Amino acid sequence: MVGGRRLSPSLVAVGLALVFLVALAAQTLNRPDLAGYVGATLLHAGFYVGAVWWVLNKPARARDFALILLMALVLRAIASTAPPSLTTDGLRYVWDGRIQWAGFNPYLWVPADQALSQLRDAAIFPNINQKETAVTIYPPVAEILFLIANAISDSLRGIQVVMTAMELVTGWAILAWLKADGLPRERVLIYAWHPIPIWEFSSMAHIDSAATALLMLTIVAVLRGRQGLAGGLLAAAVLTKYFPIVLAPALWRRWGWRMPLAFVVTVIALYIPYAAGAGRNVFGFLFSHLGNEGYGEGYGFHLVWILRDFGLWAPVANAYIATAFVLLVEIGLLALLARRADEICPEHMIMLGAAFVWLTSPHYAWYFGWLISLLARYMSPSVLAFTLLAILQNMPGNATWATPTFFYGTIFGGGLVLMLTELMWRGRQQNRAPVTMPSS
C-alpha cells in the first residue's frame, strides 16, 4: 500500500545524515585518515541499517522512491570527490586501457617495460602496484571496459564514469527483479545506500561494479526464460571477475543445454582477441597474485591464519582448498536440485554467495559488494551484517590491537556466528509452522 504524497520524515532524516557522513568520510580520505574513514563509514552503516528496517517494514509514500534514487546519486557524487586512498587498483585499470589504446596487449607487457616508456606520466604510472613485475590479472571483459573508459578519459575519471554506469545497470536489474517478484521497488535502497557500493564501486571504481551489473542482468534474463542470453551474460560476468560462476547452479535451468553452450561459446569468443597474441599468458598475473596474497601457503585464508596465529593445528593450503571446494559443491547441488528446474530461489543465491565469500576469505571490502545486490531481493540480516563488518578491513594496522587476527576474527568469525544463528532460527521457524492437511 502506497501512502500519501509527502516524503517520510524519517527517511529524509537518514538520507541527510548519510550525506553528512559521506562528505565527512571524503574529507578523511583527503588527509588521508583511514581510521577516520572507517569511523565515519561505520556510522553510515548504523544509519543505513535504520533505513533498511524502514524500507522492509513501513508502507512507502509516493515520493519516497524518488528520494531513494536521488540520495543514491548524491551520495555517489560526493564520494567521487575523494582521492583513491583506499586502493591503487584504479591506476592499473587506467594503465591497461591506455596501453590497449596504443595497441599493446596487457597480458604481455609489465608497466615498467621500456617499450611502454612513451606512455608513462606523473599521475598514473609511478603509483601502479607491482609495475616492475606484474602484467595484468584482469579477464578480457574487464580489459574491454578499461579500453572504453580510456576512450572517455585517460584518467581515473573515465574509470569512475564506466563503473558508475555499471551501478545504474545494477539498479535497473534489481528493480526488474523486484517487479517480477511483486516486491516493493523501494527495496533497491538496500543496495543503493549501502556504504560499500558507494565507496568501492563508484568512488574507488572497482571492476566488481561491472561484474555485479552483468550478474544481475544474468538473473533478469533467467527470470524471463532466456537461458541462452543468460549463459552469454554469465560468461561476460565471469570474464569481468571470476566470482559470478559460483551462482551458476542457482541460475541454470536443470539439464538445459542453452545456458552451458552460450557460456562456453561466449568465453571462447571473448578470449580469442587477447589469446591470439598472448597465448597461454592470457591469464596474466592472476595465479602469482593469489600467491602474493598468501593463498598458496594457506595463510591467506582467514581460518588458517587464526589457527596458526594461536599456535593451533592448521590445515595446509591444499587441504583447506579441497574442503572448501567440497562444501561449495554440496551447497551448489542443493541450489541445483532442491527446486523446480525453472525456479529461481534467491535464498539459494544468498547461501551460495555468502559461503563462497566466507570460504575464500577476501582481504578487501569490495569483494563483498556483489552480495548486497542479492540482499535487495532476499534479506538475510546476518549476511547484511557480514557485508557491513567488511568495512573494518580498511582499518590501518598501526595500533597494537589492530592485528590481522583481531579483524579476521571480528569480520569472519562474527559473520559465521551470525549466519549460523540465522540458519538455526529459520530452521526452528519452519519446524514451528503449522502443518496443513491436503484437501480432499
SULLIN-V522122 format. One record per residue. N is the residue number from 1. RES is the residue in three letters. BURIAL is I if it has 16 or more other C-alpha atoms within 10 Angstrom, else O. Layout:
n:N res:RES burial:BURIAL
n:N res:RES burial:BURIAL
This chain:
n:1 res:MET burial:O
n:2 res:VAL burial:O
n:3 res:GLY burial:O
n:4 res:GLY burial:O
n:5 res:ARG burial:O
n:6 res:ARG burial:O
n:7 res:LEU burial:I
n:8 res:SER burial:I
n:9 res:PRO burial:O
n:10 res:SER burial:O
n:11 res:LEU burial:I
n:12 res:VAL burial:I
n:13 res:ALA burial:O
n:14 res:VAL burial:I
n:15 res:GLY burial:I
n:16 res:LEU burial:O
n:17 res:ALA burial:I
n:18 res:LEU burial:I
n:19 res:VAL burial:I
n:20 res:PHE burial:I
n:21 res:LEU burial:I
n:22 res:VAL burial:I
n:23 res:ALA burial:I
n:24 res:LEU burial:I
n:25 res:ALA burial:I
n:26 res:ALA burial:I
n:27 res:GLN burial:I
n:28 res:THR burial:I
n:29 res:LEU burial:I
n:30 res:ASN burial:I
n:31 res:ARG burial:O
n:32 res:PRO burial:I
n:33 res:ASP burial:I
n:34 res:LEU burial:I
n:35 res:ALA burial:I
n:36 res:GLY burial:I
n:37 res:TYR burial:I
n:38 res:VAL burial:I
n:39 res:GLY burial:I
n:40 res:ALA burial:I
n:41 res:THR burial:I
n:42 res:LEU burial:I
n:43 res:LEU burial:O
n:44 res:HIS burial:I
n:45 res:ALA burial:I
n:46 res:GLY burial:O
n:47 res:PHE burial:I
n:48 res:TYR burial:I
n:49 res:VAL burial:I
n:50 res:GLY burial:O
n:51 res:ALA burial:I
n:52 res:VAL burial:I
n:53 res:TRP burial:O
n:54 res:TRP burial:I
n:55 res:VAL burial:I
n:56 res:LEU burial:O
n:57 res:ASN burial:O
n:58 res:LYS burial:O
n:59 res:PRO burial:O
n:60 res:ALA burial:I
n:61 res:ARG burial:I
n:62 res:ALA burial:I
n:63 res:ARG burial:O
n:64 res:ASP burial:I
n:65 res:PHE burial:I
n:66 res:ALA burial:O
n:67 res:LEU burial:I
n:68 res:ILE burial:I
n:69 res:LEU burial:I
n:70 res:LEU burial:O
n:71 res:MET burial:I
n:72 res:ALA burial:I
n:73 res:LEU burial:I
n:74 res:VAL burial:O
n:75 res:LEU burial:I
n:76 res:ARG burial:I
n:77 res:ALA burial:I
n:78 res:ILE burial:I
n:79 res:ALA burial:I
n:80 res:SER burial:I
n:81 res:THR burial:O
n:82 res:ALA burial:I
n:83 res:PRO burial:I
n:84 res:PRO burial:I
n:85 res:SER burial:O
n:86 res:LEU burial:I
n:87 res:THR burial:O
n:88 res:THR burial:O
n:89 res:ASP burial:I
n:90 res:GLY burial:I
n:91 res:LEU burial:I
n:92 res:ARG burial:I
n:93 res:TYR burial:I
n:94 res:VAL burial:I
n:95 res:TRP burial:I
n:96 res:ASP burial:I
n:97 res:GLY burial:I
n:98 res:ARG burial:I
n:99 res:ILE burial:I
n:100 res:GLN burial:I
n:101 res:TRP burial:I
n:102 res:ALA burial:O
n:103 res:GLY burial:O
n:104 res:PHE burial:I
n:105 res:ASN burial:I
n:106 res:PRO burial:I
n:107 res:TYR burial:I
n:108 res:LEU burial:I
n:109 res:TRP burial:I
n:110 res:VAL burial:I
n:111 res:PRO burial:I
n:112 res:ALA burial:I
n:113 res:ASP burial:O
n:114 res:GLN burial:O
n:115 res:ALA burial:O
n:116 res:LEU burial:O
n:117 res:SER burial:O
n:118 res:GLN burial:O
n:119 res:LEU burial:O
n:120 res:ARG burial:I
n:121 res:ASP burial:O
n:122 res:ALA burial:O
n:123 res:ALA burial:O
n:124 res:ILE burial:I
n:125 res:PHE burial:I
n:126 res:PRO burial:O
n:127 res:ASN burial:O
n:128 res:ILE burial:I
n:129 res:ASN burial:O
n:130 res:GLN burial:O
n:131 res:LYS burial:I
n:132 res:GLU burial:O
n:133 res:THR burial:O
n:134 res:ALA burial:I
n:135 res:VAL burial:I
n:136 res:THR burial:I
n:137 res:ILE burial:I
n:138 res:TYR burial:I
n:139 res:PRO burial:I
n:140 res:PRO burial:I
n:141 res:VAL burial:I
n:142 res:ALA burial:I
n:143 res:GLU burial:I
n:144 res:ILE burial:I
n:145 res:LEU burial:I
n:146 res:PHE burial:I
n:147 res:LEU burial:I
n:148 res:ILE burial:I
n:149 res:ALA burial:I
n:150 res:ASN burial:I
n:151 res:ALA burial:O
n:152 res:ILE burial:O
n:153 res:SER burial:I
n:154 res:ASP burial:I
n:155 res:SER burial:I
n:156 res:LEU burial:I
n:157 res:ARG burial:I
n:158 res:GLY burial:I
n:159 res:ILE burial:I
n:160 res:GLN burial:I
n:161 res:VAL burial:I
n:162 res:VAL burial:I
n:163 res:MET burial:I
n:164 res:THR burial:I
n:165 res:ALA burial:I
n:166 res:MET burial:I
n:167 res:GLU burial:I
n:168 res:LEU burial:I
n:169 res:VAL burial:I
n:170 res:THR burial:I
n:171 res:GLY burial:I
n:172 res:TRP burial:I
n:173 res:ALA burial:I
n:174 res:ILE burial:I
n:175 res:LEU burial:I
n:176 res:ALA burial:I
n:177 res:TRP burial:I
n:178 res:LEU burial:I
n:179 res:LYS burial:O
n:180 res:ALA burial:O
n:181 res:ASP burial:O
n:182 res:GLY burial:O
n:183 res:LEU burial:O
n:184 res:PRO burial:I
n:185 res:ARG burial:I
n:186 res:GLU burial:I
n:187 res:ARG burial:I
n:188 res:VAL burial:I
n:189 res:LEU burial:I
n:190 res:ILE burial:I
n:191 res:TYR burial:I
n:192 res:ALA burial:I
n:193 res:TRP burial:I
n:194 res:HIS burial:I
n:195 res:PRO burial:I
n:196 res:ILE burial:I
n:197 res:PRO burial:I
n:198 res:ILE burial:I
n:199 res:TRP burial:I
n:200 res:GLU burial:I
n:201 res:PHE burial:I
n:202 res:SER burial:I
n:203 res:SER burial:I
n:204 res:MET burial:I
n:205 res:ALA burial:I
n:206 res:HIS burial:I
n:207 res:ILE burial:I
n:208 res:ASP burial:I
n:209 res:SER burial:I
n:210 res:ALA burial:I
n:211 res:ALA burial:I
n:212 res:THR burial:I
n:213 res:ALA burial:I
n:214 res:LEU burial:I
n:215 res:LEU burial:I
n:216 res:MET burial:I
n:217 res:LEU burial:I
n:218 res:THR burial:I
n:219 res:ILE burial:I
n:220 res:VAL burial:I
n:221 res:ALA burial:I
n:222 res:VAL burial:I
n:223 res:LEU burial:I
n:224 res:ARG burial:O
n:225 res:GLY burial:O
n:226 res:ARG burial:I
n:227 res:GLN burial:I
n:228 res:GLY burial:I
n:229 res:LEU burial:I
n:230 res:ALA burial:I
n:231 res:GLY burial:I
n:232 res:GLY burial:I
n:233 res:LEU burial:I
n:234 res:LEU burial:I
n:235 res:ALA burial:I
n:236 res:ALA burial:I
n:237 res:ALA burial:I
n:238 res:VAL burial:I
n:239 res:LEU burial:I
n:240 res:THR burial:I
n:241 res:LYS burial:I
n:242 res:TYR burial:O
n:243 res:PHE burial:I
n:244 res:PRO burial:I
n:245 res:ILE burial:O
n:246 res:VAL burial:I
n:247 res:LEU burial:I
n:248 res:ALA burial:I
n:249 res:PRO burial:I
n:250 res:ALA burial:I
n:251 res:LEU burial:I
n:252 res:TRP burial:I
n:253 res:ARG burial:I
n:254 res:ARG burial:I
n:255 res:TRP burial:O
n:256 res:GLY burial:O
n:257 res:TRP burial:O
n:258 res:ARG burial:I
n:259 res:MET burial:I
n:260 res:PRO burial:I
n:261 res:LEU burial:O
n:262 res:ALA burial:I
n:263 res:PHE burial:I
n:264 res:VAL burial:O
n:265 res:VAL burial:O
n:266 res:THR burial:I
n:267 res:VAL burial:I
n:268 res:ILE burial:O
n:269 res:ALA burial:O
n:270 res:LEU burial:I
n:271 res:TYR burial:I
n:272 res:ILE burial:O
n:273 res:PRO burial:O
n:274 res:TYR burial:I
n:275 res:ALA burial:I
n:276 res:ALA burial:O
n:277 res:GLY burial:O
n:278 res:ALA burial:I
n:279 res:GLY burial:O
n:280 res:ARG burial:O
n:281 res:ASN burial:O
n:282 res:VAL burial:I
n:283 res:PHE burial:I
n:284 res:GLY burial:I
n:285 res:PHE burial:I
n:286 res:LEU burial:I
n:287 res:PHE burial:O
n:288 res:SER burial:O
n:289 res:HIS burial:I
n:290 res:LEU burial:O
n:291 res:GLY burial:O
n:292 res:ASN burial:O
n:293 res:GLU burial:O
n:294 res:GLY burial:O
n:295 res:TYR burial:I
n:296 res:GLY burial:I
n:297 res:GLU burial:O
n:298 res:GLY burial:I
n:299 res:TYR burial:I
n:300 res:GLY burial:I
n:301 res:PHE burial:I
n:302 res:HIS burial:I
n:303 res:LEU burial:I
n:304 res:VAL burial:I
n:305 res:TRP burial:I
n:306 res:ILE burial:I
n:307 res:LEU burial:O
n:308 res:ARG burial:I
n:309 res:ASP burial:O
n:310 res:PHE burial:O
n:311 res:GLY burial:O
n:312 res:LEU burial:O
n:313 res:TRP burial:O
n:314 res:ALA burial:I
n:315 res:PRO burial:I
n:316 res:VAL burial:O
n:317 res:ALA burial:I
n:318 res:ASN burial:O
n:319 res:ALA burial:O
n:320 res:TYR burial:I
n:321 res:ILE burial:I
n:322 res:ALA burial:O
n:323 res:THR burial:O
n:324 res:ALA burial:I
n:325 res:PHE burial:O
n:326 res:VAL burial:O
n:327 res:LEU burial:I
n:328 res:LEU burial:I
n:329 res:VAL burial:O
n:330 res:GLU burial:O
n:331 res:ILE burial:I
n:332 res:GLY burial:I
n:333 res:LEU burial:O
n:334 res:LEU burial:O
n:335 res:ALA burial:I
n:336 res:LEU burial:I
n:337 res:LEU burial:O
n:338 res:ALA burial:O
n:339 res:ARG burial:O
n:340 res:ARG burial:O
n:341 res:ALA burial:O
n:342 res:ASP burial:I
n:343 res:GLU burial:I
n:344 res:ILE burial:I
n:345 res:CYS burial:I
n:346 res:PRO burial:I
n:347 res:GLU burial:I
n:348 res:HIS burial:I
n:349 res:MET burial:I
n:350 res:ILE burial:I
n:351 res:MET burial:I
n:352 res:LEU burial:I
n:353 res:GLY burial:I
n:354 res:ALA burial:I
n:355 res:ALA burial:I
n:356 res:PHE burial:I
n:357 res:VAL burial:I
n:358 res:TRP burial:I
n:359 res:LEU burial:I
n:360 res:THR burial:I
n:361 res:SER burial:I
n:362 res:PRO burial:I
n:363 res:HIS burial:I
n:364 res:TYR burial:O
n:365 res:ALA burial:I
n:366 res:TRP burial:I
n:367 res:TYR burial:I
n:368 res:PHE burial:I
n:369 res:GLY burial:I
n:370 res:TRP burial:I
n:371 res:LEU burial:I
n:372 res:ILE burial:I
n:373 res:SER burial:I
n:374 res:LEU burial:I
n:375 res:LEU burial:I
n:376 res:ALA burial:I
n:377 res:ARG burial:I
n:378 res:TYR burial:I
n:379 res:MET burial:I
n:380 res:SER burial:I
n:381 res:PRO burial:O
n:382 res:SER burial:I
n:383 res:VAL burial:I
n:384 res:LEU burial:I
n:385 res:ALA burial:I
n:386 res:PHE burial:I
n:387 res:THR burial:I
n:388 res:LEU burial:I
n:389 res:LEU burial:I
n:390 res:ALA burial:I
n:391 res:ILE burial:I
n:392 res:LEU burial:I
n:393 res:GLN burial:I
n:394 res:ASN burial:I
n:395 res:MET burial:I
n:396 res:PRO burial:O
n:397 res:GLY burial:O
n:398 res:ASN burial:O
n:399 res:ALA burial:O
n:400 res:THR burial:O
n:401 res:TRP burial:O
n:402 res:ALA burial:O
n:403 res:THR burial:O
n:404 res:PRO burial:O
n:405 res:THR burial:I
n:406 res:PHE burial:O
n:407 res:PHE burial:I
n:408 res:TYR burial:I
n:409 res:GLY burial:I
n:410 res:THR burial:I
n:411 res:ILE burial:I
n:412 res:PHE burial:I
n:413 res:GLY burial:I
n:414 res:GLY burial:I
n:415 res:GLY burial:I
n:416 res:LEU burial:I
n:417 res:VAL burial:O
n:418 res:LEU burial:I
n:419 res:MET burial:I
n:420 res:LEU burial:O
n:421 res:THR burial:O
n:422 res:GLU burial:I
n:423 res:LEU burial:O
n:424 res:MET burial:O
n:425 res:TRP burial:O
n:426 res:ARG burial:O
n:427 res:GLY burial:O
n:428 res:ARG burial:O
n:429 res:GLN burial:O
n:430 res:GLN burial:O
n:431 res:ASN burial:O
n:432 res:ARG burial:O
n:433 res:ALA burial:O
n:434 res:PRO burial:O
n:435 res:VAL burial:O
n:436 res:THR burial:O
n:437 res:MET burial:O
n:438 res:PRO burial:O
n:439 res:SER burial:O
n:440 res:SER burial:O
